[in-house]
Amino acid sequence: MDSATRDRGRVEELCTGEARGQKHYWAESIFSALLIMLDSAVQHGGRTFAVRSRRQRSEKVRDAASARINSTP
């Protein structure tokens, strides 16, 4: 089973409430399904987006740390 089929099955489980054997709130199910689809998209084709955003986050942390060090008397 490839990862796209596995992700699709997991989304269906979440939407029908079968994942934990109980019914979920519909908003929670839709949100979880969207997160799985986004994660799948990033893994399969958006690697440059993931790398870019990770680099931007590290730059923001580095800039904040240097600003904190420079502002300390």
C-alpha positions as CSV (number, residue, x, y, z in Angstrom):
1,M,0.0,0.0,0.0
2,D,1.5,3.3,-1.0
3,S,1.4,6.3,1.3
4,A,-1.3,8.2,-0.7
5,T,-3.7,5.3,-0.3
6,R,-2.8,5.0,3.4
7,D,-3.4,8.7,3.9
8,R,-6.7,8.6,2.0
9,G,-7.9,5.6,4.2
10,R,-6.9,7.6,7.4
11,V,-8.8,10.6,6.2
12,E,-11.9,8.4,5.6
13,E,-11.5,6.9,9.1
14,L,-11.4,10.3,10.7
15,C,-14.4,11.6,8.8
16,T,-16.5,8.6,9.7
17,G,-15.4,8.4,13.3
18,E,-14.0,4.9,12.9
19,A,-10.4,5.8,13.9
20,R,-11.0,5.5,17.7
21,G,-14.3,3.6,17.6
22,Q,-16.4,6.7,18.4
23,K,-18.0,9.6,16.6
24,H,-16.0,12.8,16.5
25,Y,-17.2,16.4,16.2
26,W,-17.3,17.2,12.5
27,A,-15.0,20.2,12.8
28,E,-12.3,18.1,14.5
29,S,-12.6,15.5,11.8
30,I,-12.4,18.0,9.0
31,F,-9.4,19.7,10.6
32,S,-7.6,16.4,11.1
33,A,-8.3,15.4,7.5
34,L,-6.9,18.7,6.2
35,L,-3.8,18.4,8.3
36,I,-3.2,14.9,6.9
37,M,-3.7,16.0,3.4
38,L,-1.4,19.0,3.9
39,D,1.2,16.8,5.4
40,S,0.9,14.3,2.5
41,A,1.3,17.2,0.0
42,V,4.4,18.5,1.7
43,Q,6.0,15.0,1.8
44,H,5.3,14.3,-1.8
45,G,5.8,17.5,-3.6
46,G,6.3,20.5,-1.4
47,R,9.7,19.8,-0.1
48,T,11.1,23.1,-1.2
49,F,8.3,24.9,0.7
50,A,9.0,22.9,3.9
51,V,12.8,23.6,3.6
52,R,12.2,27.3,3.0
53,S,9.8,27.7,5.9
54,R,12.2,25.8,8.2
55,R,15.0,28.1,7.1
56,Q,12.9,31.2,7.7
57,R,11.9,30.0,11.2
58,S,15.6,29.4,12.1
59,E,16.5,32.8,10.8
60,K,13.7,34.4,12.9
61,V,14.9,32.6,16.0
62,R,18.5,33.6,15.3
63,D,17.5,37.2,14.7
64,A,15.4,37.3,17.9
65,A,18.3,35.8,19.9
66,S,20.8,38.3,18.6
67,A,18.4,41.2,19.3
68,R,17.9,39.9,22.8
69,I,21.7,39.7,23.3
70,N,22.3,43.1,21.9
71,S,19.6,44.8,24.0
72,T,20.9,43.4,27.3
73,P,22.8,46.1,29.2
